[in-house]
């Protein structure tokens, strides 16, 4: 299986792009402070999945899955801050929040599936 075929990775990529599109519209100060943090943490979800997948060793892939889950949690915090500071509307906020619930479940399933593998690779 290829990384790009993993639904959890696809959704992580979509979230990163959605966050980017929202933050890109902000004024300089919010973009420079909160926006950069939000984009970095959102992009880190897919990046950690990618790095773990490329390690070809299930323990490292699982560890990077945990990092991706941590990045998801961090992104939720920045998202809440952006919403609380009126930097994003309710519609965008609720859309991303719904995506986070879905990707959180998918990340947990992915991590669990990696832990059950008895081979050295994640790409078989």
C-alpha positions in Angstrom: 0.0 0.0 0.0 1.2 3.5 -0.8 1.1 6.4 1.7 -1.2 8.4 -0.6 -3.8 5.5 -0.4 -4.2 5.8 3.4 -7.4 7.6 4.1 -6.0 9.1 7.3 -3.2 10.6 5.4 -5.5 12.0 2.7 -7.7 13.6 5.4 -4.6 15.1 7.2 -3.5 16.6 3.8 -7.0 18.1 3.4 -7.0 19.6 6.9 -3.6 21.2 6.3 -4.8 22.8 3.1 -8.1 24.0 4.7 -6.2 25.6 7.6 -3.8 27.2 5.1 -6.7 28.7 3.1 -8.3 30.2 6.3 -5.1 31.6 7.8 -4.0 33.1 4.5 -6.9 35.6 4.7 -5.9 37.0 8.1 -4.2 40.3 8.8 -0.4 40.4 9.5 -0.4 40.2 13.4 -2.8 37.2 13.8 -1.2 35.4 10.9 2.3 36.0 12.2 1.5 34.8 15.8 -1.3 32.3 16.0 -1.6 31.6 12.3 1.9 30.3 11.8 1.5 28.0 14.8 -1.9 26.7 13.5 -0.6 26.0 10.0 2.6 24.3 11.3 0.7 22.0 13.7 -1.9 21.2 11.0 0.8 20.4 8.4 2.7 18.3 11.0 -0.2 15.8 11.2 0.4 14.6 7.6 4.2 15.1 7.8 4.5 12.8 10.8 2.4 10.1 9.1 4.6 10.4 6.0 7.8 10.2 8.0 6.7 7.2 10.0 5.5 5.5 6.8 8.9 6.0 5.2 10.7 4.4 8.1 9.6 0.9 7.1 9.8 -0.3 10.7 6.5 -0.7 12.5 7.7 0.6 15.9 8.9 3.8 14.3 5.8 4.1 12.2 3.7 3.7 15.3 5.8 6.3 17.2 5.3 8.9 14.4 1.6 8.0 14.5 1.7 9.2 18.1 3.5 12.4 17.0 0.7 12.9 14.4 -1.9 12.5 17.1 0.0 15.0 19.3 0.0 17.5 16.4 -3.7 16.9 16.0 -4.3 17.8 19.6 -2.0 20.9 19.3 -3.9 22.0 16.2 -7.2 21.7 18.1 -5.9 24.1 20.7 -4.8 26.7 18.1 -8.1 26.3 16.3 -10.0 27.0 19.5 -7.9 30.1 20.1 -8.5 31.3 16.5 -12.2 30.8 16.9 -12.3 32.4 20.4 -10.4 35.5 19.0 -13.0 35.8 16.1 -10.4 35.0 13.5 -12.6 32.4 11.9 -16.3 32.0 11.4 -18.5 29.4 13.0 -19.0 27.5 9.7 -15.2 27.0 9.1 -14.7 26.2 12.8 -17.4 23.5 12.9 -16.2 22.0 9.6 -12.7 21.6 10.8 -13.8 20.4 14.2 -15.8 17.6 12.5 -12.8 16.6 10.4 -10.7 16.5 13.6 -13.1 14.0 15.2 -12.9 11.8 12.1 -9.2 11.9 11.7 -8.7 11.3 15.5 -10.6 8.0 15.2 -8.7 7.1 12.0 -5.4 7.9 13.6 -6.2 5.7 16.6 -7.2 2.9 14.3 -4.0 3.3 12.2 -1.8 3.3 15.2 -3.5 0.2 16.6 -3.1 -1.6 13.2 0.6 -0.8 13.1 1.1 -2.2 16.6 -0.4 -5.5 15.5 2.0 -6.0 12.6 4.5 -8.8 13.0 6.6 -7.7 10.0 9.3 -5.1 9.8 7.6 -2.9 7.2 4.5 -0.7 7.0 4.3 -0.9 3.2 3.5 -4.5 2.7 
